[in-house]
Amino acid sequence: MDPIIDNVVGKQASENTKYYALYSYFVLCLSKTRIATIFCKSPSTISSWISQYMDTRTVARQGRRNTQVVLDEHIDWFMGFYKQNPLAFLDEAKFVYEKMFAASISISM
């Protein structure tokens, strides 16, 4: 598929993109269907952006609260793991950690 399409279709829109869509709706008076076509989104998505803006005067996503707690035991485990395996990759530590603690973790940066 085309790299441009790959980077637009199925991806979350930035705040900037949402503001351009709102500009198209409120200032240029384009229909929701036309805006959806231009921005490769569904008309219901455009409607959601408009509703959110009308309600909150912003298009920012709500922040997520991290409810997971890192225990001292887990930190100590990682420190010990890397003392014994100083050349281990993150995916190796993740694999062993998940087996040891029966919990999923992310290694993304």
C-alpha positions in Angstrom: 0.0 0.0 0.0 1.0 3.6 -0.5 3.1 5.0 2.5 0.9 8.1 2.6 -2.2 6.0 3.0 -0.5 3.7 5.5 0.3 6.7 7.7 -3.2 8.2 7.6 -5.8 5.4 7.5 -6.5 3.7 10.8 -4.3 6.1 12.8 -5.4 8.4 15.5 -5.6 12.0 14.4 -3.4 14.6 16.0 -4.9 17.6 17.7 -3.8 19.7 14.8 -5.7 17.5 12.3 -8.8 17.7 14.5 -8.6 21.5 14.5 -8.3 21.6 10.7 -11.4 19.5 10.5 -13.2 21.8 12.9 -12.1 24.8 10.9 -13.5 23.0 7.8 -16.8 22.5 9.6 -17.3 25.9 11.4 -15.6 28.3 9.1 -15.7 26.7 5.6 -19.1 25.2 6.3 -18.2 21.8 4.8 -20.4 18.9 5.5 -19.3 16.2 8.0 -19.4 13.7 5.2 -17.1 15.9 3.0 -14.7 16.4 6.0 -14.7 12.7 6.7 -13.7 12.0 3.1 -10.9 14.6 3.2 -9.4 13.4 6.4 -10.0 9.7 5.8 -12.2 9.3 8.9 -15.8 8.2 9.3 -18.6 10.8 9.6 -19.3 9.6 13.1 -15.7 10.4 14.1 -16.0 13.9 12.7 -19.3 14.3 14.7 -17.5 13.1 17.8 -14.7 15.7 17.4 -17.4 18.4 16.9 -19.3 17.3 20.0 -16.2 17.1 22.1 -15.2 20.6 21.0 -18.6 22.0 21.6 -18.7 20.4 25.1 -15.1 21.1 26.3 -13.7 23.7 23.9 -10.7 21.3 23.3 -9.9 18.3 21.1 -7.3 16.9 23.5 -7.5 13.3 24.4 -8.1 12.5 28.0 -5.0 11.5 29.8 -4.8 8.0 31.1 -3.9 7.4 34.7 -1.4 4.7 35.4 -2.9 2.5 38.1 0.0 0.1 38.1 2.4 0.3 41.0 6.1 -0.8 40.7 6.9 -2.6 43.8 10.4 -2.5 45.4 10.5 -6.3 45.0 10.2 -5.8 41.2 12.9 -3.2 41.1 15.2 -5.4 43.1 14.5 -8.3 40.8 15.4 -6.2 37.7 18.6 -5.0 39.4 19.6 -8.5 40.3 18.7 -9.8 36.8 20.9 -7.3 35.1 23.7 -7.8 37.6 23.7 -11.5 36.6 23.0 -10.8 32.9 24.5 -7.4 32.1 24.2 -8.0 28.3 20.6 -9.2 28.3 18.2 -7.5 25.9 14.9 -5.9 27.2 12.8 -8.6 25.5 14.8 -11.3 27.5 14.2 -9.5 30.8 10.5 -9.1 29.9 10.1 -12.8 29.1 11.7 -13.9 32.4 9.9 -11.2 34.4 6.5 -12.3 33.1 7.1 -15.9 33.9 8.4 -15.0 37.4 5.6 -12.5 38.4 2.8 -13.7 36.1 2.3 -10.1 35.0 2.6 -8.4 31.6 4.9 -5.5 31.2 5.8 -3.2 28.3 9.3 -2.6 27.0 8.5 0.3 24.7 10.3 3.5 25.1 
